[in-house]
Every structure is written in C-alpha cells, then in structure tokens.
Amino acid sequence: MSPTVLETNALYQNIYSLISWVLPDSLSGIAGYVAGLAIVLFVANIVLVITPLFIWFERRILGRFQQRLGPNRWGPFGLLQPIADAIKLIIKEDIIPRGADRPVFNAAPVILFMPVMLMIAVIPFGTQFYLVDLNVGVLYIIAVGTLETIGIFMAGWASGNRYALMGAVRSVAMLVSYEVPLVMSLAAVLLWTGSMSLVDIVDKQPVPLILLQPLGFFVFITATIAEMNRAPFDLIEAESEIVAGYHTEYSGMKFGVFQLAEFASVVVGAGFITAIFLKGAAGWAFLPSPVWFSLKWLAVIFCIIWIRATLPRVRVDQVMAFAWKFLLPLSAINLIAIAVEIVLWPSPGSTELWIIGLANFAIAGIAIFALATALGHRNFSAREPQRPIRNIVSEKVI
C-alpha cells in the first residue's frame, strides 16, 4: 500500500503502478516501498548527473565571459571534462593528517553534501512532479540548510590545523550572518502566500513574486549566493589563495565531495529561487510544466554565473558589514511593506497588484539608494589630484 505522503505524487503513482504490475500478488504489499526507493534513487542520480553538466556549463560560460574557450579537450565541446576531473580525484592519494580526528574528518564531506540531497525532495519541478509536498517545506529548507554550517566546522576542527580551524570559524560566521536576512525575506513570502508548502507557494502566486517583492528577491538571491559560497562572497574557500580555508588538509575524492556539494548547492538553490519567486513551473500550455521550470532554472543559473564573472571578491569585513548593515535593514523594510500591503488589500485584484508592484519597486529603489549612500565610505565623484607639500626642509647628504 502506498504511503499517504506520496498519494498525490504523479511520478510516484506511475512507478507504483508499474511495479505493482511487475511484482506477483504475493509481493504486492512491498510495491509502495519499492516505488519510494526508486524515486529516491531517481532524484539522487538526477543530482549527480546534473551537477557535472552544470560544472561544464559554468566553465564554458566563464570562458566566454573571459574571452577564452573553456573545456574543449575531453569529449565533444569538452563535455567529458567533469568526468576526467572526477577520475583524477579518485586516483589521487587520500591523505589524513597525523593529528586529525579521523571519524569526524571522514564524516565532514558527507555531512556537507547531505543537505543538497535532502532539500531537493521538496522542490516542485512541475505540476504534480515532486518527491514530497511538506506543509512545512520552507521550515524544512531552513533547518536542513543549517547542516552545511555543521559540516564546515567539523572539517576545520577535525583537521588538526589552526589555519583550517580559523577558516572554518570565519566561514561559520559568514553563513550564520546571511541566514538572518534570508529567513526574513522568506517571511515576507509566507505572509503573502499564507503557506509553508512550496507547492502552495507556487500555486498562490497571481504573478511571479519577483514582480511583487523585488526587494525581497534581491535580498534572497544575494543571501543565497553567499550561502552557496559563490563570488563575490567566496571567502570560505578563496580559490586564488594558497590556503583554501576549512578543507586545506583534504585531498583526493574527499576534496572532490566538497566541490561537488558546492556546485550542487547552486543547482538546488536556483531551483528554490525559481519556485519561490518565479512561480515555479507555471507557464503557457504549449510547453509541459517541467520544461517551463527548466527554462527558468537555467536563467537563474546563468545569472549566478554572470555575477561570478563580473564582481570581484570582497574582504571579510565588507562581507559581514554587507549582511548586517545592508541586507538586514532591507529585509526588515521589505517585511514591513508587505505586511502593510496585506492589511490594506487582503484579496488584491489586478489593479491592486499593479499598485503593490509599482510601490514595492519604488520602495526597493529608494531603500537601496538611501542605504548605499548612508553606508558608502567613498565619494565616487572626481577627486582633485593631491598637491605636493610645500616648504619641505631638504637635507643635503654629504
């Protein structure tokens, strides 16, 4: 008998019907569990297949931005380059420092990769095309996402290296700081939709929420990029530095799992942005809903790559100040504005939606400009050249 939590899942029902038809009547009782396991394996393998394709796609796009070719040797258009990189990491020696805590050292990569596999379960990829519809899906995302912080600190502490430990502490401070504005931007979404289920959030968007909550979208995507350790917030493992933060002592495939988790988090994070602010798989009827989701998802991924190729890395003090002095006030302003608009228009029509959208775009522009002006440390107008100091007493060297 099929579990209740998957009764409305079309993908599960199709697999369940196929397995029930194949299995004999004496084993029909386990068909539901076999179908559930098949879906779990399907989703896990989808992540493991899409992530290498994303790595190839990102490297090719970055090559175009930087006027070079990108991967082009292994396979057509370099498609086999991620597989070649994986083989190289697998055959490398796995070195564990003498002073490391071996159980924690070995468990850290798994703990860091685990949230990616867990969070993809609640993403609605199409109409009735998801693993499970949790009524606390947003809370589930926030709770599971905090495991990444634990994995990073485990890796730094278990390495027996002070540099790795300091890198882990810096990383945890940044991740915790950006979780606050991220959660506050999600609170505005929950006020609007009245549900924590991602399926309900997609269904209750009259138009994509990016048009109604532009300030919330800006805060959410910025905090998400920081949580994913992407440029310009890639202080956790600055790739141009000699000492690479919390995973300094890792080698071989353990290091590869860290990198896989980082790139897979971009895939999953883009899925959440698509579902929450771009109305998920909604679109015109001439294309299936998973196709609409994929197109929006690819657009979000391209924007994330574009940001990485454009903006330089910022200092750690600037990253922390940006979270607490800029994003946190913006998320508070967005939350207050949405709360007031919901009180004024509990059931907005098309005219009210236009008013709300235009008002929120104006609020976003004014708030960003005001905070940027108030917190700016430089005047970007032209400066006068410095003049040499006059009347300097010169000493004659004999």
C-alpha positions as CSV (number, residue, x, y, z in Angstrom):
1,M,0.0,0.0,0.0
2,S,1.4,3.4,-0.9
3,P,2.4,5.8,1.9
4,T,0.0,8.7,2.4
5,V,2.6,11.4,1.9
6,L,3.1,10.3,-1.7
7,E,-0.6,9.7,-2.7
8,T,-0.8,12.9,-4.7
9,N,2.6,12.4,-6.4
10,A,2.0,11.6,-10.1
11,L,5.6,10.3,-10.5
12,Y,5.2,8.0,-7.6
13,Q,1.9,6.7,-8.7
14,N,3.2,5.9,-12.2
15,I,6.2,4.0,-10.7
16,Y,3.9,2.3,-8.2
17,S,1.5,1.1,-10.9
18,L,4.4,-0.3,-13.0
19,I,5.9,-2.1,-10.0
20,S,2.6,-3.5,-8.9
21,W,2.0,-4.9,-12.4
22,V,5.5,-6.5,-12.5
23,L,5.5,-8.0,-9.0
24,P,3.5,-11.1,-8.2
25,D,0.4,-10.8,-6.0
26,S,2.3,-12.3,-3.0
27,L,4.7,-9.3,-3.1
28,S,2.2,-6.6,-3.8
29,G,2.5,-5.3,-0.2
30,I,6.0,-4.0,-0.8
31,A,5.3,-2.3,-4.0
32,G,4.8,1.1,-2.3
33,Y,8.2,0.9,-0.5
34,V,10.0,-0.2,-3.7
35,A,8.4,2.7,-5.6
36,G,9.5,5.1,-2.9
37,L,13.0,3.8,-3.0
38,A,13.0,4.1,-6.8
39,I,12.1,7.7,-6.6
40,V,14.8,8.4,-4.0
41,L,17.4,6.7,-6.3
42,F,16.0,8.6,-9.3
43,V,16.3,12.0,-7.6
44,A,19.8,11.2,-6.2
45,N,21.1,10.2,-9.6
46,I,19.5,13.3,-11.2
47,V,21.5,15.4,-8.8
48,L,24.7,13.5,-9.6
49,V,24.1,13.8,-13.3
50,I,23.0,17.4,-13.5
51,T,25.8,18.7,-11.3
52,P,28.7,17.7,-13.6
53,L,26.7,19.2,-16.5
54,F,26.4,22.4,-14.6
55,I,30.1,22.4,-13.9
56,W,30.8,22.1,-17.6
57,F,28.2,24.7,-18.4
58,E,29.7,27.2,-15.9
59,R,33.2,26.7,-17.2
60,R,32.1,27.2,-20.8
61,I,30.1,30.3,-19.9
62,L,33.0,31.7,-17.8
63,G,35.3,31.1,-20.8
64,R,33.0,33.2,-23.0
65,F,33.0,36.0,-20.4
66,Q,36.8,35.9,-20.2
67,Q,37.3,35.6,-24.0
68,R,38.7,32.0,-23.9
69,L,37.3,28.6,-24.9
70,G,36.8,26.8,-21.7
71,P,36.9,23.0,-21.5
72,N,37.3,21.6,-25.1
73,R,39.6,18.6,-25.0
74,W,37.7,15.7,-23.4
75,G,34.7,14.7,-25.5
76,P,32.7,16.9,-27.9
77,F,32.8,20.5,-26.7
78,G,34.6,19.3,-23.6
79,L,31.5,17.5,-22.2
80,L,33.6,14.8,-20.6
81,Q,35.9,17.2,-18.7
82,P,34.0,16.8,-15.4
83,I,34.3,13.0,-15.7
84,A,38.1,13.4,-16.3
85,D,38.3,15.6,-13.2
86,A,36.5,13.1,-11.1
87,I,38.8,10.3,-12.3
88,K,41.8,12.4,-11.5
89,L,40.5,13.0,-7.9
90,I,39.6,9.3,-7.4
91,I,43.1,8.1,-8.2
92,K,44.8,10.7,-6.1
93,E,46.2,9.7,-2.7
94,D,43.9,10.2,0.3
95,I,46.0,11.8,3.0
96,I,44.8,12.2,6.6
97,P,46.9,14.4,8.9
98,R,48.5,12.7,11.9
99,G,46.8,15.0,14.4
100,A,43.3,14.8,12.7
101,D,40.2,13.4,14.4
102,R,39.7,10.6,11.9
103,P,35.9,9.8,12.4
104,V,35.0,13.5,12.2
105,F,37.5,14.2,9.4
106,N,35.9,11.4,7.3
107,A,32.3,12.3,8.1
108,A,32.6,16.1,7.3
109,P,32.3,15.8,3.5
110,V,29.3,13.5,3.8
111,I,27.6,15.9,6.3
112,L,28.3,18.8,3.9
113,F,26.8,17.0,0.9
114,M,23.8,15.6,2.7
115,P,21.7,18.9,2.8
116,V,21.8,19.1,-1.0
117,M,20.3,15.6,-1.4
118,L,17.6,16.3,1.3
119,M,16.5,19.7,0.1
120,I,15.8,18.6,-3.4
121,A,12.9,16.4,-2.2
122,V,10.6,19.4,-1.7
123,I,11.2,21.3,-5.0
124,P,8.2,21.1,-7.3
125,F,9.7,20.6,-10.8
126,G,6.3,20.6,-12.4
127,T,2.6,20.0,-11.9
128,Q,2.4,17.0,-9.6
129,F,6.1,16.4,-10.3
130,Y,7.9,16.4,-6.9
131,L,9.2,14.0,-4.4
132,V,7.1,15.1,-1.4
133,D,4.8,18.1,-0.6
134,L,5.5,19.1,3.0
135,N,3.2,21.5,4.7
136,V,6.4,23.0,6.4
137,G,8.6,22.9,3.3
138,V,10.2,26.3,3.9
139,L,10.9,25.4,7.5
140,Y,12.4,22.1,6.3
141,I,14.7,24.0,3.9
142,I,15.9,26.4,6.6
143,A,16.5,23.5,9.1
144,V,18.3,21.2,6.7
145,G,20.4,24.1,5.2
146,T,22.0,24.7,8.6
147,L,23.7,21.3,8.4
148,E,26.1,22.9,5.9
149,T,27.4,25.0,8.8
150,I,28.0,22.0,10.9
151,G,29.9,20.2,8.1
152,I,32.2,23.1,7.5
153,F,33.0,23.5,11.2
154,M,33.6,19.7,11.5
155,A,36.0,19.8,8.6
156,G,38.0,22.7,10.0
157,W,38.1,21.4,13.6
158,A,38.9,17.8,12.8
159,S,41.8,18.7,10.5
160,G,44.1,19.5,13.4
161,N,45.3,22.6,11.6
162,R,44.9,26.1,13.0
163,Y,44.6,27.7,9.6
164,A,41.8,25.3,8.7
165,L,40.1,26.0,12.0
166,M,40.3,29.7,11.6
167,G,38.9,29.4,8.1
168,A,36.0,27.3,9.4
169,V,35.2,29.9,12.1
170,R,35.3,32.7,9.5
171,S,33.0,30.6,7.3
172,V,30.5,29.8,10.0
173,A,30.3,33.5,11.0
174,M,29.5,34.4,7.4
175,L,26.9,31.7,6.9
176,V,25.1,32.5,10.2
177,S,25.1,36.2,9.3
178,Y,23.5,35.7,5.9
179,E,20.9,33.3,7.2
180,V,19.1,36.1,9.1
181,P,18.2,38.3,6.1
182,L,17.5,35.2,4.1
183,V,14.9,34.0,6.6
184,M,13.4,37.5,6.9
185,S,12.9,37.6,3.1
186,L,11.2,34.2,3.2
187,A,8.9,35.5,6.0
188,A,7.5,38.1,3.5
189,V,6.8,35.3,1.0
190,L,5.0,33.4,3.7
191,L,2.9,36.4,4.6
192,W,1.8,36.8,1.0
193,T,1.0,33.1,0.3
194,G,-0.1,32.0,3.8
195,S,1.6,28.6,3.5
196,M,5.0,27.0,4.1
197,S,4.5,24.4,1.3
198,L,6.5,25.1,-1.8
199,V,3.7,23.6,-3.9
200,D,1.2,26.1,-2.3
201,I,3.6,29.0,-2.7
202,V,3.9,28.3,-6.4
203,D,0.1,27.9,-6.8
204,K,-0.8,31.1,-4.8
205,Q,1.3,33.4,-6.9
206,P,-1.0,35.5,-9.1
207,V,2.1,36.7,-10.9
208,P,5.8,35.8,-10.2
209,L,6.7,37.2,-6.8
210,I,9.8,38.9,-8.3
211,L,7.3,41.5,-9.7
212,L,5.6,42.0,-6.3
213,Q,8.5,41.7,-3.9
214,P,11.6,42.9,-5.9
215,L,13.4,43.9,-2.6
216,G,12.7,40.5,-1.1
217,F,14.0,38.8,-4.3
218,F,17.2,41.0,-4.1
219,V,17.8,40.1,-0.5
220,F,17.0,36.4,-1.0
221,I,19.2,35.8,-4.1
222,T,22.1,37.8,-2.5
223,A,22.0,35.8,0.7
224,T,21.6,32.6,-1.2
225,I,24.7,33.3,-3.3
226,A,26.6,34.0,0.0
227,E,25.2,30.7,1.5
228,M,26.4,28.9,-1.6
229,N,29.9,30.3,-1.3
230,R,29.8,32.0,-4.6
231,A,31.7,35.1,-5.8
232,P,31.8,37.8,-4.6
233,F,31.2,36.1,-1.2
234,D,33.6,33.1,-1.7
235,L,35.6,33.7,1.4
236,I,35.1,30.2,2.6
237,E,37.4,28.7,0.1
238,A,39.0,31.5,-1.9
239,E,40.3,29.7,-4.9
240,S,43.1,32.2,-5.6
241,E,44.6,31.8,-2.2
242,I,47.3,29.2,-1.2
243,V,45.5,28.1,2.0
244,A,41.9,27.2,1.0
245,G,40.0,27.6,4.3
246,Y,38.4,24.7,6.1
247,H,39.3,22.0,3.6
248,T,43.1,22.7,3.5
249,E,44.0,19.3,4.7
250,Y,41.6,17.4,2.4
251,S,42.8,15.6,-0.7
252,G,41.6,13.0,-3.2
253,M,37.9,12.3,-3.5
254,K,37.1,13.8,-0.1
255,F,38.1,17.2,-1.6
256,G,36.0,16.3,-4.6
257,V,32.9,15.8,-2.5
258,F,33.4,19.3,-1.0
259,Q,33.5,20.7,-4.5
260,L,30.5,18.5,-5.6
261,A,28.5,19.8,-2.7
262,E,29.3,23.4,-3.6
263,F,28.3,23.1,-7.2
264,A,25.2,21.0,-6.4
265,S,24.1,23.7,-3.9
266,V,23.9,26.1,-6.9
267,V,21.6,23.7,-8.7
268,V,19.3,23.3,-5.7
269,G,19.4,27.0,-4.8
270,A,18.4,28.0,-8.3
271,G,15.5,25.6,-8.0
272,F,14.3,27.3,-4.8
273,I,14.6,30.7,-6.4
274,T,12.6,29.5,-9.4
275,A,9.9,28.0,-7.2
276,I,9.6,30.9,-4.7
277,F,10.0,34.0,-6.9
278,L,9.4,32.9,-10.5
279,K,6.2,30.9,-10.0
280,G,7.9,27.6,-10.5
281,A,6.7,25.5,-13.4
282,A,3.8,27.8,-14.3
283,G,3.7,28.9,-17.9
284,W,1.7,28.7,-21.1
285,A,0.1,25.4,-22.1
286,F,2.1,24.8,-25.3
287,L,5.0,23.5,-23.2
288,P,4.9,20.9,-20.4
289,S,5.4,22.3,-16.9
290,P,8.8,20.7,-16.3
291,V,10.1,22.4,-19.4
292,W,9.0,25.8,-18.1
293,F,10.7,25.1,-14.8
294,S,13.9,24.1,-16.6
295,L,13.9,27.3,-18.6
296,K,13.5,29.5,-15.6
297,W,16.0,27.4,-13.6
298,L,18.6,27.8,-16.4
299,A,18.0,31.5,-16.5
300,V,18.7,31.8,-12.7
301,I,21.8,29.7,-13.0
302,F,23.1,31.9,-15.9
303,C,22.5,35.0,-13.7
304,I,24.5,33.4,-10.8
305,I,27.4,32.6,-13.2
306,W,27.2,36.1,-14.6
307,I,27.5,37.6,-11.2
308,R,30.6,35.4,-10.5
309,A,32.2,36.5,-13.7
310,T,31.5,40.2,-13.1
311,L,32.1,41.1,-9.5
312,P,35.4,40.8,-7.6
313,R,35.8,39.2,-4.2
314,V,35.3,41.5,-1.3
315,R,37.0,41.5,2.1
316,V,35.7,39.6,5.1
317,D,34.9,42.8,7.0
318,Q,32.9,44.0,3.9
319,V,31.1,40.8,3.7
320,M,30.0,40.9,7.3
321,A,29.0,44.6,7.1
322,F,27.0,44.0,4.0
323,A,24.9,41.3,5.7
324,W,24.2,43.2,9.0
325,K,24.2,46.8,7.8
326,F,22.7,46.5,4.3
327,L,20.8,43.3,3.8
328,L,19.2,43.1,7.2
329,P,17.6,46.6,7.1
330,L,16.5,45.9,3.5
331,S,14.8,42.6,4.6
332,A,13.1,44.4,7.5
333,I,11.8,47.2,5.2
334,N,10.5,44.6,2.7
335,L,8.8,42.6,5.5
336,I,7.1,45.7,6.9
337,A,6.0,46.9,3.5
338,I,4.4,43.5,2.6
339,A,2.7,43.4,5.9
340,V,1.1,46.8,5.5
341,E,0.0,46.0,1.9
342,I,-1.6,42.7,3.0
343,V,-3.6,44.7,5.7
344,L,-4.7,47.2,3.1
345,W,-5.6,44.7,0.4
346,P,-6.3,41.2,1.8
347,S,-7.5,39.9,-1.6
348,P,-5.9,42.1,-4.2
349,G,-7.3,42.3,-7.7
350,S,-5.4,43.2,-10.9
351,T,-5.4,46.9,-10.1
352,E,-4.2,46.4,-6.6
353,L,-1.5,44.1,-7.9
354,W,-0.2,46.8,-10.2
355,I,-0.2,49.3,-7.3
356,I,1.6,46.9,-5.0
357,G,4.2,46.0,-7.6
358,L,5.0,49.6,-8.6
359,A,5.0,50.7,-4.9
360,N,7.5,47.9,-4.0
361,F,9.8,48.7,-6.9
362,A,9.8,52.3,-5.7
363,I,10.5,51.2,-2.1
364,A,13.3,48.9,-3.3
365,G,15.0,51.7,-5.3
366,I,14.7,54.3,-2.5
367,A,15.8,51.9,0.2
368,I,18.8,50.6,-1.7
369,F,19.9,54.1,-2.8
370,A,19.5,55.5,0.7
371,L,21.4,52.7,2.5
372,A,24.1,52.7,-0.1
373,T,24.5,56.4,0.3
374,A,24.5,56.3,4.1
375,L,26.9,53.4,4.3
376,G,29.2,54.4,1.5
377,H,32.8,55.2,2.5
378,R,33.9,56.9,-0.7
379,N,32.7,59.7,-2.8
380,F,32.6,58.4,-6.4
381,S,32.8,61.9,-7.8
382,A,36.0,63.1,-9.4
383,R,38.7,63.9,-6.9
384,E,41.2,66.7,-7.1
385,P,44.8,65.4,-7.5
386,Q,46.9,65.7,-4.4
387,R,49.3,68.5,-4.4
388,P,52.9,68.1,-3.1
389,I,53.5,69.5,0.4
390,R,55.3,72.8,0.2
391,N,58.1,74.2,2.4
392,I,59.7,70.8,3.0
393,V,63.1,71.2,4.5
394,S,65.5,69.1,2.5
395,E,68.7,67.8,4.0
396,K,71.8,67.7,2.0
397,V,73.6,64.3,2.1
398,I,77.3,64.7,2.3
